[in-house]
Amino acid sequence: MSAAGAEYRLDGIYKQRQVGFYMQRIKLPAGVVSAGQARAISAVSIRFGQGTVHLTTRGSMEIHWLKEEDLPQVKRELVKAGLTSRGACGGAVRGITCGSQGALGFPVLETLARRLHRHFSGNPRFERLPKKFKIGLEADVVGGRHLIQDVGLVLAGLEGGEAHYDVWIAGGLGREPQAAFLFAEDVAEERIIPTVEAILKVYAAHAPPPKRLKFLANRFGEAKLRELIEAEASYREEIPAVSGLSEHLVPRSSGHQRLELPIFAGKLTSEQLSAIADAADRLSDGVLMVTADQNIALHVAPDVDPAAELIKLQQLTGIVLTSPAITFRICPGSHECLMGLAATREVAGSLMPHISDAGKKMSWALSGCANSCSQPQLADVGIVASRLTADNAGLKTPRFDIYRRQNSGLGQKIHEGLTELELTYLLQHFV
Ligand code: SF4
């Protein structure tokens, strides 16, 4: 990538596979976005892109098909709506994610996600890192999402109104998946920013580009890495407890119900997004959420019938509801991504009808390359296009590896180098 291209990354922009086109990623703290902001994103995609929006497994939105000359105006339009993309790509603290939007404690997590987002986004002290740095918040350890973050914060309790977190560090997927380890237990919320700052300083000082924090855990071992972090001045810094009104947009639960609209491969049209935003104004106080499974969720009042509203939304948007709904996370793959080895939406679309009845009850994920953006090692069944192989005529086709997650850790590879046909056969018999 040119110097200019590398600079774009910190503004949340990647070059697309198609020459001359760019993707703009937008950070949404804990995946929460207002209806007005969703309409602004939709309008930008219609005006500058091709009228589609992609939802990521980290709760961000992406607009593809942007031209280089439009990027400054795209940024202005997003800023007008109070949105930021700074650090959404490249060596920076990425969007703060949360896979626990349905949990009772979610408003507490959303509030901390907003504080972390505000503190680290665009802060030059924490940019130009060796590689990306991911922070995720969770209400519990069930989904395993804390294991794949550079810093995973798991709600450990609420004492006198103050949240405490278990801090897991040095996890990550990609070519060398590695589960995070427990760095500290029951850390008070006011200690989280000093702790993360210390971790970032050690990471920036010791990791060579393009390595992630997990590299240091392997090079130094957990004990030495812990020692280095605890020796950082910022680790011991006392900062005042945050005061003021709470910042969460999603209300504390008072019988609220969750309405989740499944979006195949997280890809929807701008018109569909606008229609969902209008529904959010009517049903959920103008707030919607991008879920970790690339769907959109609304928290609706107790007197609303979520099933009836889901059908209305489906009729309004044309989004197809499958029964039973199969959880299948799918990255953009070679449709748009420069790294993609497989046309992921096409592959998933042709695999889904072959998934056995037992398989339909499982969660699935498909990634177009080993970068694992769809988090295949956290699905019951994860599929990764790991390489291209040429046949006798020189035609290159992808080969797939399969991961199975059967305990609380990361999924393990159980098959490798399968053709799409072999993959289809296996899925028919998956139990
Ligand atoms: S997994 Fe690979 S192909 Fe898919 S979005 Fe990530 S980098 Fe692109």
Residues whose N, C-alpha, C, O or C-beta is under 5 A from the ligand:
A	BS01	SF4	C331 P332 G333 C337 M339 G340 L341 S367 G368 C369 N371 S372 C373
